[in-house]
């Protein structure tokens, strides 16, 4: 059994995360397979069934009088989307669980040097489901507020300082939901710049990964194939003409949107989602190691001690005053 020592060094954290992810790439891909592709499958089933239903609805309405009623037609749409929605919701929940369980997986790797027993690590999150959901809800509220352009700067500030809330949740289970945010803020304080650098490096790495997979899709003609599929199905529900009219009124030189452009964007978004999903372990490992580095090997603890050392002990101060008076 090999215990890995965590170093308080951002370069070490990045390299260690990459090594751990690369060495166990297939295991992590298998672990993220359903959480990522299950969401894509669920949404594909939903939109696929709805597209087929609406396409054949006029013909079906002529055969079955019941479908002529608007409320009945809507009811059928709801019914046929249930299977896809169930698959999507299960995969989405598994994705959220993985988001937190990867911290426990990282800790296990630091202790043993191995990746194993994913279900046991998942239980560290599912065993506290209500608290975990509450943490995500509060985190989502911050995200919704940050979307407003007026709060972009403040949102970016808090995003950096709250970036370790899920690590706090995993490694400090006694901490309350609000306490996770407070604790993350305290850990990052004094280390914000290094944290930002790590965030930038991870973002660049993920973007390069997305671009690389996009090139592979283009080379294998998958982008063209999927674009044609979306152009003949989902794009039909996008009000392209209306959007073009509005944008032309705002800017007469606006580059018109076409069904092909919308379809290509759909493909790119899907590729981006899949790549970000399968590289989630890399990002989670990195932040788990960063948490360990800042709390176990100096970091915020060291900064706290430095701040405390600058404050004179009251007893020492009293002795100094008495000596001065004498």
C-alpha positions, 0 to 999 in steps of 0.5 A: 500500500503506497501513500502519496504525499500531497505537496502545497504546489499548484504545479504538482497538483496539476501534474498529479491530477493529470497522471492519476486521470491518465493512468486510470482513464478507462476506469474513469470513462466506464464510471462516467459512461452512463452519467454522461451518455445517459443524459444524451440518450434520454434527451434524444429519446424525448426529442425523437419521439416528440418529433415523430409524433408531431410529424405524423400527428395530422395523419394520426388525427384523421384516423383517430378522432381522440387525437383531434382534441388539443388536451389529449394530444398534449397528454400523449406527448407527455406520456411518450416523453416519460421514458426519455425523461426517466433515463435523463433524470437517472443519468443526471443524478448519477452525474451529480453523485459522481461530482462529489464521489470523485473526491472520495475516490481521490482520497482513496487513491492517495491512501492506496495508490489504486482506483476501486469500488466506485459504488462504495465511494458513491455512498459517501454522497447518496448517504447524505442525499438531502444535504447534497441536494441542498448544497446544489440548490444553494450553489445554483442560486449563486449561478443564477444571480451570476448570470446577470451581467450586473453581477459578473464581476462579483460572480467571478469573485465568489466562484473562485472562493466557493470552488471547493465547497464540494470538497469541503462537503466530502472531506468535512461531513459535519459541516453544514450547507452554509458552512461549506461555502464559509469554509471554502472561502476561508481555505481559498483566502490568501490563495485566490491567485494560485486557484485562478491559475489552476482554473485557467489551466484546467479550462485551457486543457478542457477546451483543447480536449473539446477541439481535439474531439471535434477534429476527430468528428470532422475527420470521421464525417460524424459532424456532417452526419449528425448536422444533417439529422438535426437539420431535418428534425430539431432545427425545424422547431427553431424560429430561425426566420423570426430571430433573423428578422429581430437581429436585422432590425438591431444590426443590418449587417447581421450574419443570417442564421441558417438551419445548417449553422444551427445544426452544426452548433447543436453537434458542437454543443453535444461534443462539448458536453460529452467531453466535459462529462468524461473529463469531469474526473480530471477537474474533480481530482485537481480540486480535491488535491488542491483542497488537500494541499491547502489544508494539510500541507500549509496553504490556508492553515499556514496563512492563518498561522502567519496572521496569528503570529503577527498579533501579540499575545496579551500576556507578552504585551502586559509583560512589556508594559510592566517592564516599560513602566519599571 
